Amino acid sequence: MYHKSLKQNANLGKSPAHSQRARFNHMFLATYAVFKLECLKIKTKLNHFALRTKLLLSANQSAFAQLKAISGA
């Protein structure tokens, strides 16, 4: 499950980096993101995909609320 999560949830394969340092940074941060997802998975008892959906939904709702506030309600 680790490799699947690393590729699909942390977007390891979608790195636009060309330099070696940028690729290393992307790999490190993707691994860190999977670690944080694992910690959240243990806390919430949800799988990675449910967590990702929940986080994206929350982020979209927050962004829409900010847009509404900026545009003058």
PyMOL Python script that loads the backbone (N, CA, C, O; Angstrom):
from pymol import cmd

cmd.read_pdbstr("""\
ATOM      1  N   MET A   1       0.830  -1.195   0.000  1.00  0.00           N
ATOM      2  CA  MET A   1       0.000   0.000   0.000  1.00  0.00           C
ATOM      3  C   MET A   1       0.873   1.257   0.000  1.00  0.00           C
ATOM      4  O   MET A   1       0.439   2.311  -0.465  1.00  0.00           O
ATOM      5  N   TYR A   2       2.084   1.155   0.511  1.00  0.00           N
ATOM      6  CA  TYR A   2       2.954   2.332   0.597  1.00  0.00           C
ATOM      7  C   TYR A   2       3.255   2.907  -0.781  1.00  0.00           C
ATOM      8  O   TYR A   2       3.136   4.113  -0.994  1.00  0.00           O
ATOM      9  N   HIS A   3       3.644   2.042  -1.721  1.00  0.00           N
ATOM     10  CA  HIS A   3       4.019   2.531  -3.048  1.00  0.00           C
ATOM     11  C   HIS A   3       2.818   3.093  -3.794  1.00  0.00           C
ATOM     12  O   HIS A   3       2.932   4.094  -4.501  1.00  0.00           O
ATOM     13  N   LYS A   4       1.672   2.452  -3.637  1.00  0.00           N
ATOM     14  CA  LYS A   4       0.456   2.941  -4.292  1.00  0.00           C
ATOM     15  C   LYS A   4       0.096   4.322  -3.755  1.00  0.00           C
ATOM     16  O   LYS A   4      -0.228   5.226  -4.525  1.00  0.00           O
ATOM     17  N   SER A   5       0.152   4.483  -2.457  1.00  0.00           N
ATOM     18  CA  SER A   5      -0.164   5.772  -1.850  1.00  0.00           C
ATOM     19  C   SER A   5       0.855   6.831  -2.249  1.00  0.00           C
ATOM     20  O   SER A   5       0.501   7.984  -2.492  1.00  0.00           O
ATOM     21  N   LEU A   6       2.114   6.436  -2.313  1.00  0.00           N
ATOM     22  CA  LEU A   6       3.167   7.375  -2.695  1.00  0.00           C
ATOM     23  C   LEU A   6       2.953   7.877  -4.114  1.00  0.00           C
ATOM     24  O   LEU A   6       3.148   9.061  -4.390  1.00  0.00           O
ATOM     25  N   LYS A   7       2.556   6.995  -5.009  1.00  0.00           N
ATOM     26  CA  LYS A   7       2.356   7.384  -6.402  1.00  0.00           C
ATOM     27  C   LYS A   7       1.045   8.134  -6.606  1.00  0.00           C
ATOM     28  O   LYS A   7       1.021   9.144  -7.309  1.00  0.00           O
ATOM     29  N   GLN A   8      -0.056   7.656  -5.998  1.00  0.00           N
ATOM     30  CA  GLN A   8      -1.362   8.226  -6.281  1.00  0.00           C
ATOM     31  C   GLN A   8      -1.728   9.400  -5.386  1.00  0.00           C
ATOM     32  O   GLN A   8      -2.287  10.385  -5.870  1.00  0.00           O
ATOM     33  N   ASN A   9      -1.431   9.323  -4.111  1.00  0.00           N
ATOM     34  CA  ASN A   9      -1.846  10.378  -3.189  1.00  0.00           C
ATOM     35  C   ASN A   9      -0.811  11.478  -3.038  1.00  0.00           C
ATOM     36  O   ASN A   9      -1.171  12.635  -2.823  1.00  0.00           O
ATOM     37  N   ALA A  10       0.456  11.142  -3.146  1.00  0.00           N
ATOM     38  CA  ALA A  10       1.508  12.147  -2.977  1.00  0.00           C
ATOM     39  C   ALA A  10       2.069  12.622  -4.315  1.00  0.00           C
ATOM     40  O   ALA A  10       2.967  13.463  -4.339  1.00  0.00           O
ATOM     41  N   ASN A  11       1.556  12.100  -5.421  1.00  0.00           N
ATOM     42  CA  ASN A  11       1.957  12.524  -6.771  1.00  0.00           C
ATOM     43  C   ASN A  11       3.459  12.433  -6.995  1.00  0.00           C
ATOM     44  O   ASN A  11       4.064  13.356  -7.542  1.00  0.00           O
ATOM     45  N   LEU A  12       4.049  11.351  -6.585  1.00  0.00           N
ATOM     46  CA  LEU A  12       5.485  11.189  -6.773  1.00  0.00           C
ATOM     47  C   LEU A  12       5.850  11.126  -8.249  1.00  0.00           C
ATOM     48  O   LEU A  12       6.877  11.676  -8.646  1.00  0.00           O
ATOM     49  N   GLY A  13       5.048  10.482  -9.059  1.00  0.00           N
ATOM     50  CA  GLY A  13       5.355  10.330 -10.476  1.00  0.00           C
ATOM     51  C   GLY A  13       5.106  11.567 -11.308  1.00  0.00           C
ATOM     52  O   GLY A  13       5.488  11.602 -12.478  1.00  0.00           O
ATOM     53  N   LYS A  14       4.474  12.591 -10.740  1.00  0.00           N
ATOM     54  CA  LYS A  14       4.116  13.788 -11.498  1.00  0.00           C
ATOM     55  C   LYS A  14       5.038  14.959 -11.199  1.00  0.00           C
ATOM     56  O   LYS A  14       4.610  16.113 -11.239  1.00  0.00           O
ATOM     57  N   SER A  15       6.269  14.678 -10.907  1.00  0.00           N
ATOM     58  CA  SER A  15       7.216  15.734 -10.572  1.00  0.00           C
ATOM     59  C   SER A  15       7.660  16.479 -11.827  1.00  0.00           C
ATOM     60  O   SER A  15       8.180  15.861 -12.756  1.00  0.00           O
ATOM     61  N   PRO A  16       7.465  17.797 -11.871  1.00  0.00           N
ATOM     62  CA  PRO A  16       7.908  18.574 -13.026  1.00  0.00           C
ATOM     63  C   PRO A  16       9.374  19.001 -12.909  1.00  0.00           C
ATOM     64  O   PRO A  16       9.872  19.749 -13.751  1.00  0.00           O
ATOM     65  N   ALA A  17      10.051  18.535 -11.886  1.00  0.00           N
ATOM     66  CA  ALA A  17      11.418  18.978 -11.607  1.00  0.00           C
ATOM     67  C   ALA A  17      12.404  18.412 -12.622  1.00  0.00           C
ATOM     68  O   ALA A  17      12.282  17.266 -13.055  1.00  0.00           O
ATOM     69  N   HIS A  18      13.379  19.231 -12.992  1.00  0.00           N
ATOM     70  CA  HIS A  18      14.400  18.806 -13.937  1.00  0.00           C
ATOM     71  C   HIS A  18      15.765  18.656 -13.272  1.00  0.00           C
ATOM     72  O   HIS A  18      16.554  17.801 -13.673  1.00  0.00           O
ATOM     73  N   SER A  19      16.049  19.464 -12.277  1.00  0.00           N
ATOM     74  CA  SER A  19      17.359  19.370 -11.626  1.00  0.00           C
ATOM     75  C   SER A  19      17.344  18.249 -10.587  1.00  0.00           C
ATOM     76  O   SER A  19      16.287  17.853 -10.096  1.00  0.00           O
ATOM     77  N   GLN A  20      18.509  17.760 -10.271  1.00  0.00           N
ATOM     78  CA  GLN A  20      18.626  16.652  -9.326  1.00  0.00           C
ATOM     79  C   GLN A  20      18.152  17.062  -7.935  1.00  0.00           C
ATOM     80  O   GLN A  20      17.472  16.291  -7.257  1.00  0.00           O
ATOM     81  N   ARG A  21      18.506  18.266  -7.512  1.00  0.00           N
ATOM     82  CA  ARG A  21      18.100  18.730  -6.183  1.00  0.00           C
ATOM     83  C   ARG A  21      16.583  18.871  -6.087  1.00  0.00           C
ATOM     84  O   ARG A  21      15.987  18.503  -5.074  1.00  0.00           O
ATOM     85  N   ALA A  22      15.962  19.399  -7.127  1.00  0.00           N
ATOM     86  CA  ALA A  22      14.507  19.556  -7.120  1.00  0.00           C
ATOM     87  C   ALA A  22      13.812  18.195  -7.077  1.00  0.00           C
ATOM     88  O   ALA A  22      12.804  18.034  -6.389  1.00  0.00           O
ATOM     89  N   ARG A  23      14.345  17.218  -7.809  1.00  0.00           N
ATOM     90  CA  ARG A  23      13.774  15.867  -7.784  1.00  0.00           C
ATOM     91  C   ARG A  23      13.904  15.249  -6.398  1.00  0.00           C
ATOM     92  O   ARG A  23      12.973  14.611  -5.907  1.00  0.00           O
ATOM     93  N   PHE A  24      15.064  15.440  -5.766  1.00  0.00           N
ATOM     94  CA  PHE A  24      15.268  14.913  -4.418  1.00  0.00           C
ATOM     95  C   PHE A  24      14.294  15.566  -3.441  1.00  0.00           C
ATOM     96  O   PHE A  24      13.686  14.882  -2.618  1.00  0.00           O
ATOM     97  N   ASN A  25      14.144  16.886  -3.530  1.00  0.00           N
ATOM     98  CA  ASN A  25      13.212  17.590  -2.647  1.00  0.00           C
ATOM     99  C   ASN A  25      11.785  17.084  -2.844  1.00  0.00           C
ATOM    100  O   ASN A  25      11.053  16.884  -1.875  1.00  0.00           O
ATOM    101  N   HIS A  26      11.391  16.877  -4.105  1.00  0.00           N
ATOM    102  CA  HIS A  26      10.042  16.391  -4.391  1.00  0.00           C
ATOM    103  C   HIS A  26       9.846  14.989  -3.802  1.00  0.00           C
ATOM    104  O   HIS A  26       8.797  14.700  -3.227  1.00  0.00           O
ATOM    105  N   MET A  27      10.842  14.127  -3.943  1.00  0.00           N
ATOM    106  CA  MET A  27      10.743  12.772  -3.391  1.00  0.00           C
ATOM    107  C   MET A  27      10.652  12.804  -1.865  1.00  0.00           C
ATOM    108  O   MET A  27       9.862  12.071  -1.271  1.00  0.00           O
ATOM    109  N   PHE A  28      11.461  13.651  -1.238  1.00  0.00           N
ATOM    110  CA  PHE A  28      11.439  13.751   0.222  1.00  0.00           C
ATOM    111  C   PHE A  28      10.082  14.258   0.711  1.00  0.00           C
ATOM    112  O   PHE A  28       9.505  13.698   1.643  1.00  0.00           O
ATOM    113  N   LEU A  29       9.578  15.315   0.082  1.00  0.00           N
ATOM    114  CA  LEU A  29       8.310  15.884   0.527  1.00  0.00           C
ATOM    115  C   LEU A  29       7.130  14.960   0.228  1.00  0.00           C
ATOM    116  O   LEU A  29       6.159  14.939   0.984  1.00  0.00           O
ATOM    117  N   ALA A  30       7.201  14.203  -0.857  1.00  0.00           N
ATOM    118  CA  ALA A  30       6.153  13.224  -1.146  1.00  0.00           C
ATOM    119  C   ALA A  30       6.151  12.130  -0.082  1.00  0.00           C
ATOM    120  O   ALA A  30       5.087  11.702   0.365  1.00  0.00           O
ATOM    121  N   THR A  31       7.326  11.681   0.322  1.00  0.00           N
ATOM    122  CA  THR A  31       7.433  10.670   1.376  1.00  0.00           C
ATOM    123  C   THR A  31       6.903  11.218   2.694  1.00  0.00           C
ATOM    124  O   THR A  31       6.225  10.511   3.439  1.00  0.00           O
ATOM    125  N   TYR A  32       7.211  12.469   2.977  1.00  0.00           N
ATOM    126  CA  TYR A  32       6.715  13.110   4.198  1.00  0.00           C
ATOM    127  C   TYR A  32       5.187  13.236   4.168  1.00  0.00           C
ATOM    128  O   TYR A  32       4.524  13.055   5.189  1.00  0.00           O
ATOM    129  N   ALA A  33       4.640  13.545   3.000  1.00  0.00           N
ATOM    130  CA  ALA A  33       3.186  13.654   2.866  1.00  0.00           C
ATOM    131  C   ALA A  33       2.513  12.310   3.134  1.00  0.00           C
ATOM    132  O   ALA A  33       1.466  12.260   3.779  1.00  0.00           O
ATOM    133  N   VAL A  34       3.100  11.230   2.647  1.00  0.00           N
ATOM    134  CA  VAL A  34       2.540   9.900   2.903  1.00  0.00           C
ATOM    135  C   VAL A  34       2.626   9.572   4.388  1.00  0.00           C
ATOM    136  O   VAL A  34       1.706   8.969   4.941  1.00  0.00           O
ATOM    137  N   PHE A  35       3.712   9.957   5.037  1.00  0.00           N
ATOM    138  CA  PHE A  35       3.843   9.748   6.479  1.00  0.00           C
ATOM    139  C   PHE A  35       2.733  10.486   7.230  1.00  0.00           C
ATOM    140  O   PHE A  35       2.119   9.933   8.142  1.00  0.00           O
ATOM    141  N   LYS A  36       2.482  11.738   6.843  1.00  0.00           N
ATOM    142  CA  LYS A  36       1.421  12.502   7.503  1.00  0.00           C
ATOM    143  C   LYS A  36       0.050  11.886   7.236  1.00  0.00           C
ATOM    144  O   LYS A  36      -0.808  11.871   8.118  1.00  0.00           O
ATOM    145  N   LEU A  37      -0.158  11.375   6.015  1.00  0.00           N
ATOM    146  CA  LEU A  37      -1.412  10.690   5.709  1.00  0.00           C
ATOM    147  C   LEU A  37      -1.578   9.443   6.575  1.00  0.00           C
ATOM    148  O   LEU A  37      -2.679   9.145   7.038  1.00  0.00           O
ATOM    149  N   GLU A  38      -0.487   8.719   6.789  1.00  0.00           N
ATOM    150  CA  GLU A  38      -0.545   7.529   7.647  1.00  0.00           C
ATOM    151  C   GLU A  38      -0.931   7.911   9.074  1.00  0.00           C
ATOM    152  O   GLU A  38      -1.735   7.228   9.709  1.00  0.00           O
ATOM    153  N   CYS A  39      -0.358   9.002   9.573  1.00  0.00           N
ATOM    154  CA  CYS A  39      -0.699   9.463  10.929  1.00  0.00           C
ATOM    155  C   CYS A  39      -2.174   9.839  11.016  1.00  0.00           C
ATOM    156  O   CYS A  39      -2.852   9.488  11.982  1.00  0.00           O
ATOM    157  N   LEU A  40      -2.674  10.556  10.000  1.00  0.00           N
ATOM    158  CA  LEU A  40      -4.094  10.915   9.978  1.00  0.00           C
ATOM    159  C   LEU A  40      -4.978   9.677   9.843  1.00  0.00           C
ATOM    160  O   LEU A  40      -6.058   9.609  10.430  1.00  0.00           O
ATOM    161  N   LYS A  41      -4.515   8.708   9.071  1.00  0.00           N
ATOM    162  CA  LYS A  41      -5.264   7.464   8.884  1.00  0.00           C
ATOM    163  C   LYS A  41      -5.447   6.752  10.214  1.00  0.00           C
ATOM    164  O   LYS A  41      -6.527   6.238  10.504  1.00  0.00           O
ATOM    165  N   ILE A  42      -4.404   6.719  11.016  1.00  0.00           N
ATOM    166  CA  ILE A  42      -4.477   6.060  12.317  1.00  0.00           C
ATOM    167  C   ILE A  42      -5.407   6.826  13.257  1.00  0.00           C
ATOM    168  O   ILE A  42      -6.187   6.223  13.993  1.00  0.00           O
ATOM    169  N   LYS A  43      -5.320   8.163  13.228  1.00  0.00           N
ATOM    170  CA  LYS A  43      -6.158   8.978  14.114  1.00  0.00           C
ATOM    171  C   LYS A  43      -7.637   8.885  13.759  1.00  0.00           C
ATOM    172  O   LYS A  43      -8.484   8.722  14.638  1.00  0.00           O
ATOM    173  N   THR A  44      -7.945   8.990  12.464  1.00  0.00           N
ATOM    174  CA  THR A  44      -9.342   9.087  12.035  1.00  0.00           C
ATOM    175  C   THR A  44      -9.970   7.759  11.642  1.00  0.00           C
ATOM    176  O   THR A  44     -11.188   7.670  11.483  1.00  0.00           O
ATOM    177  N   LYS A  45      -9.146   6.722  11.485  1.00  0.00           N
ATOM    178  CA  LYS A  45      -9.618   5.400  11.061  1.00  0.00           C
ATOM    179  C   LYS A  45     -10.280   5.442   9.680  1.00  0.00           C
ATOM    180  O   LYS A  45     -11.214   4.686   9.410  1.00  0.00           O
ATOM    181  N   LEU A  46      -9.792   6.325   8.815  1.00  0.00           N
ATOM    182  CA  LEU A  46     -10.235   6.392   7.417  1.00  0.00           C
ATOM    183  C   LEU A  46      -9.072   5.977   6.526  1.00  0.00           C
ATOM    184  O   LEU A  46      -7.914   6.104   6.924  1.00  0.00           O
ATOM    185  N   ASN A  47      -9.367   5.479   5.320  1.00  0.00           N
ATOM    186  CA  ASN A  47      -8.273   5.126   4.421  1.00  0.00           C
ATOM    187  C   ASN A  47      -7.735   6.371   3.712  1.00  0.00           C
ATOM    188  O   ASN A  47      -8.307   7.454   3.832  1.00  0.00           O
ATOM    189  N   HIS A  48      -6.643   6.214   2.980  1.00  0.00           N
ATOM    190  CA  HIS A  48      -5.981   7.357   2.336  1.00  0.00           C
ATOM    191  C   HIS A  48      -6.897   8.090   1.366  1.00  0.00           C
ATOM    192  O   HIS A  48      -6.893   9.319   1.307  1.00  0.00           O
ATOM    193  N   PHE A  49      -7.672   7.340   0.616  1.00  0.00           N
ATOM    194  CA  PHE A  49      -8.506   7.955  -0.406  1.00  0.00           C
ATOM    195  C   PHE A  49      -9.661   8.730   0.218  1.00  0.00           C
ATOM    196  O   PHE A  49     -10.024   9.798  -0.275  1.00  0.00           O
ATOM    197  N   ALA A  50     -10.240   8.207   1.292  1.00  0.00           N
ATOM    198  CA  ALA A  50     -11.299   8.926   2.002  1.00  0.00           C
ATOM    199  C   ALA A  50     -10.736  10.187   2.654  1.00  0.00           C
ATOM    200  O   ALA A  50     -11.383  11.235   2.648  1.00  0.00           O
ATOM    201  N   LEU A  51      -9.537  10.086   3.213  1.00  0.00           N
ATOM    202  CA  LEU A  51      -8.892  11.260   3.813  1.00  0.00           C
ATOM    203  C   LEU A  51      -8.624  12.333   2.770  1.00  0.00           C
ATOM    204  O   LEU A  51      -8.887  13.515   2.995  1.00  0.00           O
ATOM    205  N   ARG A  52      -8.099  11.909   1.628  1.00  0.00           N
ATOM    206  CA  ARG A  52      -7.782  12.861   0.564  1.00  0.00           C
ATOM    207  C   ARG A  52      -9.048  13.566   0.083  1.00  0.00           C
ATOM    208  O   ARG A  52      -9.042  14.779  -0.128  1.00  0.00           O
ATOM    209  N   THR A  53     -10.131  12.813  -0.090  1.00  0.00           N
ATOM    210  CA  THR A  53     -11.403  13.398  -0.515  1.00  0.00           C
ATOM    211  C   THR A  53     -11.912  14.385   0.525  1.00  0.00           C
ATOM    212  O   THR A  53     -12.383  15.471   0.184  1.00  0.00           O
ATOM    213  N   LYS A  54     -11.817  14.006   1.786  1.00  0.00           N
ATOM    214  CA  LYS A  54     -12.283  14.875   2.871  1.00  0.00           C
ATOM    215  C   LYS A  54     -11.460  16.169   2.936  1.00  0.00           C
ATOM    216  O   LYS A  54     -12.016  17.250   3.129  1.00  0.00           O
ATOM    217  N   LEU A  55     -10.135  16.056   2.775  1.00  0.00           N
ATOM    218  CA  LEU A  55      -9.265  17.232   2.797  1.00  0.00           C
ATOM    219  C   LEU A  55      -9.536  18.150   1.609  1.00  0.00           C
ATOM    220  O   LEU A  55      -9.576  19.371   1.765  1.00  0.00           O
ATOM    221  N   LEU A  56      -9.725  17.569   0.420  1.00  0.00           N
ATOM    222  CA  LEU A  56     -10.010  18.379  -0.765  1.00  0.00           C
ATOM    223  C   LEU A  56     -11.356  19.085  -0.647  1.00  0.00           C
ATOM    224  O   LEU A  56     -11.484  20.246  -1.035  1.00  0.00           O
ATOM    225  N   LEU A  57     -12.347  18.402  -0.121  1.00  0.00           N
ATOM    226  CA  LEU A  57     -13.661  19.006   0.068  1.00  0.00           C
ATOM    227  C   LEU A  57     -13.578  20.174   1.046  1.00  0.00           C
ATOM    228  O   LEU A  57     -14.154  21.235   0.805  1.00  0.00           O
ATOM    229  N   SER A  58     -12.869  19.976   2.136  1.00  0.00           N
ATOM    230  CA  SER A  58     -12.697  21.035   3.131  1.00  0.00           C
ATOM    231  C   SER A  58     -11.947  22.233   2.548  1.00  0.00           C
ATOM    232  O   SER A  58     -12.309  23.380   2.808  1.00  0.00           O
ATOM    233  N   ALA A  59     -10.906  21.969   1.764  1.00  0.00           N
ATOM    234  CA  ALA A  59     -10.138  23.052   1.144  1.00  0.00           C
ATOM    235  C   ALA A  59     -10.988  23.820   0.142  1.00  0.00           C
ATOM    236  O   ALA A  59     -10.911  25.047   0.081  1.00  0.00           O
ATOM    237  N   ASN A  60     -11.799  23.117  -0.646  1.00  0.00           N
ATOM    238  CA  ASN A  60     -12.672  23.785  -1.615  1.00  0.00           C
ATOM    239  C   ASN A  60     -13.720  24.640  -0.921  1.00  0.00           C
ATOM    240  O   ASN A  60     -14.007  25.749  -1.371  1.00  0.00           O
ATOM    241  N   GLN A  61     -14.293  24.145   0.163  1.00  0.00           N
ATOM    242  CA  GLN A  61     -15.282  24.916   0.910  1.00  0.00           C
ATOM    243  C   GLN A  61     -14.658  26.173   1.503  1.00  0.00           C
ATOM    244  O   GLN A  61     -15.269  27.241   1.481  1.00  0.00           O
ATOM    245  N   SER A  62     -13.459  26.052   2.024  1.00  0.00           N
ATOM    246  CA  SER A  62     -12.760  27.201   2.591  1.00  0.00           C
ATOM    247  C   SER A  62     -12.436  28.234   1.516  1.00  0.00           C
ATOM    248  O   SER A  62     -12.610  29.433   1.732  1.00  0.00           O
ATOM    249  N   ALA A  63     -11.967  27.774   0.368  1.00  0.00           N
ATOM    250  CA  ALA A  63     -11.643  28.690  -0.729  1.00  0.00           C
ATOM    251  C   ALA A  63     -12.895  29.399  -1.227  1.00  0.00           C
ATOM    252  O   ALA A  63     -12.853  30.594  -1.520  1.00  0.00           O
ATOM    253  N   PHE A  64     -14.003  28.679  -1.327  1.00  0.00           N
ATOM    254  CA  PHE A  64     -15.251  29.296  -1.777  1.00  0.00           C
ATOM    255  C   PHE A  64     -15.736  30.335  -0.774  1.00  0.00           C
ATOM    256  O   PHE A  64     -16.238  31.388  -1.168  1.00  0.00           O
ATOM    257  N   ALA A  65     -15.593  30.052   0.520  1.00  0.00           N
ATOM    258  CA  ALA A  65     -15.992  31.015   1.553  1.00  0.00           C
ATOM    259  C   ALA A  65     -15.134  32.276   1.479  1.00  0.00           C
ATOM    260  O   ALA A  65     -15.648  33.381   1.651  1.00  0.00           O
ATOM    261  N   GLN A  66     -13.834  32.124   1.225  1.00  0.00           N
ATOM    262  CA  GLN A  66     -12.956  33.290   1.079  1.00  0.00           C
ATOM    263  C   GLN A  66     -13.318  34.091  -0.162  1.00  0.00           C
ATOM    264  O   GLN A  66     -13.321  35.322  -0.127  1.00  0.00           O
ATOM    265  N   LEU A  67     -13.621  33.416  -1.244  1.00  0.00           N
ATOM    266  CA  LEU A  67     -14.018  34.097  -2.478  1.00  0.00           C
ATOM    267  C   LEU A  67     -15.300  34.881  -2.270  1.00  0.00           C
ATOM    268  O   LEU A  67     -15.438  36.005  -2.754  1.00  0.00           O
ATOM    269  N   LYS A  68     -16.234  34.284  -1.548  1.00  0.00           N
ATOM    270  CA  LYS A  68     -17.494  34.953  -1.245  1.00  0.00           C
ATOM    271  C   LYS A  68     -17.256  36.209  -0.399  1.00  0.00           C
ATOM    272  O   LYS A  68     -17.881  37.245  -0.627  1.00  0.00           O
ATOM    273  N   ALA A  69     -16.350  36.109   0.576  1.00  0.00           N
ATOM    274  CA  ALA A  69     -16.043  37.245   1.449  1.00  0.00           C
ATOM    275  C   ALA A  69     -15.362  38.363   0.675  1.00  0.00           C
ATOM    276  O   ALA A  69     -15.628  39.539   0.925  1.00  0.00           O
ATOM    277  N   ILE A  70     -14.491  38.012  -0.256  1.00  0.00           N
ATOM    278  CA  ILE A  70     -13.783  39.016  -1.051  1.00  0.00           C
ATOM    279  C   ILE A  70     -14.730  39.736  -2.002  1.00  0.00           C
ATOM    280  O   ILE A  70     -14.622  40.947  -2.194  1.00  0.00           O
ATOM    281  N   SER A  71     -15.655  38.991  -2.594  1.00  0.00           N
ATOM    282  CA  SER A  71     -16.541  39.579  -3.596  1.00  0.00           C
ATOM    283  C   SER A  71     -17.672  40.387  -2.974  1.00  0.00           C
ATOM    284  O   SER A  71     -18.479  40.965  -3.702  1.00  0.00           O
ATOM    285  N   GLY A  72     -17.748  40.442  -1.681  1.00  0.00           N
ATOM    286  CA  GLY A  72     -18.713  41.311  -1.016  1.00  0.00           C
ATOM    287  C   GLY A  72     -19.987  40.621  -0.586  1.00  0.00           C
ATOM    288  O   GLY A  72     -21.009  41.278  -0.391  1.00  0.00           O
ATOM    289  N   ALA A  73     -19.948  39.346  -0.440  1.00  0.00           N
ATOM    290  CA  ALA A  73     -21.077  38.537   0.030  1.00  0.00           C
ATOM    291  C   ALA A  73     -22.247  38.802  -0.839  1.00  0.00           C
ATOM    292  O   ALA A  73     -23.315  38.228  -0.629  1.00  0.00           O
TER     293      ALA A  73
END
""", "prot")
cmd.dss("prot")
cmd.show_as("cartoon", "prot")
cmd.util.cbc("prot")
cmd.orient("prot")
